[in-house]
Amino acid sequence: MPDCLSPTPTGSIKNLPMPDDMAQAVSDRLVKQIKRAIDQSQAGIPFDRFMEMALYAPGLGYYVAGSRKFGEEGDFITSPEVSPLFAQCLARQAQQVLDGLGEGELLEFGAGSGLLAADMLAELERLDCLPSRYAILEISPELQIRQREMIEQRVPHLVGRVEWLQALPVQFNGFVIANELLDAMPVSRFRMGEADIEESFVVYDGGGLKERFGEPETPGLKMAVENAIQPEEGLPEGYISEINLRQASWLRALAQSMRSGVVVLIDYGYCAKEYFHPQRSRGTLMCHYRHRAHADPFRCVGLQDITSHVDFTAAARVGLEAGFHLGGYTTQAHFLLGNGLDALLADSDPGDVAKHMALVQGVKRLTLPSEMGERFKVLALNKGIDINLQGFTLRDFCERL
Ligand SMILES: C[S@@+](CC[C@H](N)C(=O)[O-])C[C@H]1O[C@@H](n2cnc3c(N)ncnc32)[C@H](O)[C@@H]1O
């Protein structure tokens, strides 16, 4: 089976480390809150509502409670944490867009630890094209604080240019970046039933949270599944997958707020044909806890990340419907190389052997097909700008969408 069809990892779930007592107490409170929501429902809460609470319930959800998430000491590692060259390549892509626009700002969604913002600002300063404002839209108040600390620590003289927004800007001109944002949006889960599409609900049963499938309640779910899956795919009964119904309204709002510029979405995912492949019969849902990946969203609720892969065909389609043009679709490796990754590595000082070796290791991790190079894709959506983005000059796989 090629790598792109490997099923969701079940991981060595037996070997998951135990949370400490304090973390367990937070998780127990969150489960109680979820159980109350289930008690008030008819037949359980839709899966996306469960995922939203598990990740974002105020004070308790994974992204808003205080645990360390990113990097070697957290639960997972993202590209900006792997190597500063990732941010440097993105800065070069931003520079091309800002030059093309003549003026503009940066807007980052879901800025995580704040490292990408800090490293991009440092590189933009080196390139002499600092924007007047680097705006961040971050849903988690706790992460907003961490981001400010990170930027203050790494580029203290540039923190004045950073602004944390509470809502989308109006008439935005510039470069928008969202690295691993779409995979963190709550998704609906569905199953191909005997007669029709069924929706996943979360119920409380026998002392724990469980998944049950039933007649869809979420408006638009059935139609979205039917649109996403071509009839010729012939998905077998019992086939389970996910669908992100929230990205459409997010992209529509973003298109409305933008006058001109480029949105770059980077995430792990596939085009629809690969995403809804008959062999991917358990979907793409994945949980991360202390660098172990497994597929049980009801373990360590609120203490582990829950994600799903991105259907880039759907993201591109709703983007076009919202008023964007397709700027390109490629792999992370091609995008970074198109933005000069090899030259950046060659420019690093080989005299500082430890630093140089760390950069080489980082480049391998970012670009090798077996690591992040091909699993991660980059989709660009343009509005009000005619530009051949340099990140897509080596390969553009738009025809696969
Ligand atoms: C998987 S993390 C990625 C973090 C960072 N971009 C990186 O690459 O390291 C997802 C981030 O998106 C944020 N987030 C999730 N949904 C969001 C939304 N609708 N608007 C803004 N931020 C969001 C989370 O709080 C978190 O910071």
The ligand as an SDF file (V2000), in Angstrom:
LIG
                    3D

 27 29  0  0  0  0  0  0  0  0999 V2000
   -1.8570   22.9240   15.0910 C   0  0  0  0  0  0  0  0  0  0  0  0
   -1.6580   24.4750   15.7990 S   0  0  0  0  0  0  0  0  0  0  0  0
   -0.5080   25.2100   14.6430 C   0  0  0  0  0  0  0  0  0  0  0  0
    0.2980   26.3110   15.2640 C   0  0  0  0  0  0  0  0  0  0  0  0
    1.2960   27.0420   14.3550 C   0  0  0  0  0  0  0  0  0  0  0  0
    0.6740   27.6120   13.1860 N   0  0  0  0  0  0  0  0  0  0  0  0
    2.4490   26.1760   13.9680 C   0  0  0  0  0  0  0  0  0  0  0  0
    2.5610   25.8260   12.8010 O   0  0  0  0  0  0  0  0  0  0  0  0
    3.2430   25.8000   14.8360 O   0  0  0  0  0  0  0  0  0  0  0  0
   -3.1930   25.2900   15.4620 C   0  0  0  0  0  0  0  0  0  0  0  0
   -3.2460   26.7510   15.9060 C   0  0  0  0  0  0  0  0  0  0  0  0
   -4.4340   27.3500   15.3860 O   0  0  0  0  0  0  0  0  0  0  0  0
   -5.1500   28.0140   16.4280 C   0  0  0  0  0  0  0  0  0  0  0  0
   -6.5520   28.0710   15.9610 N   0  0  0  0  0  0  0  0  0  0  0  0
   -7.4110   27.0440   15.7750 C   0  0  0  0  0  0  0  0  0  0  0  0
   -8.5700   27.4790   15.2250 N   0  0  0  0  0  0  0  0  0  0  0  0
   -8.4170   28.8070   15.0020 C   0  0  0  0  0  0  0  0  0  0  0  0
   -9.2410   29.8170   14.4190 C   0  0  0  0  0  0  0  0  0  0  0  0
  -10.4630   29.5430   13.9610 N   0  0  0  0  0  0  0  0  0  0  0  0
   -8.7610   31.0710   14.3590 N   0  0  0  0  0  0  0  0  0  0  0  0
   -7.5230   31.3770   14.8130 C   0  0  0  0  0  0  0  0  0  0  0  0
   -6.7000   30.4650   15.3910 N   0  0  0  0  0  0  0  0  0  0  0  0
   -7.1400   29.1940   15.4720 C   0  0  0  0  0  0  0  0  0  0  0  0
   -4.8120   27.1760   17.6450 C   0  0  0  0  0  0  0  0  0  0  0  0
   -5.0750   27.8030   18.8590 O   0  0  0  0  0  0  0  0  0  0  0  0
   -3.3090   26.9560   17.3860 C   0  0  0  0  0  0  0  0  0  0  0  0
   -2.5570   28.0950   17.7110 O   0  0  0  0  0  0  0  0  0  0  0  0
  1  2  1  0
  2  3  1  0
  2 10  1  0
  3  4  1  0
  4  5  1  0
  5  6  1  0
  5  7  1  0
  7  8  2  0
  7  9  1  0
 10 11  1  0
 11 12  1  0
 11 26  1  0
 12 13  1  0
 13 14  1  0
 13 24  1  0
 14 15  1  0
 14 23  1  0
 15 16  2  0
 16 17  1  0
 17 18  1  0
 17 23  2  0
 18 19  1  0
 18 20  2  0
 20 21  1  0
 21 22  2  0
 22 23  1  0
 24 25  1  0
 24 26  1  0
 26 27  1  0
M  CHG  2   2   1   9  -1
M  END
$$$$
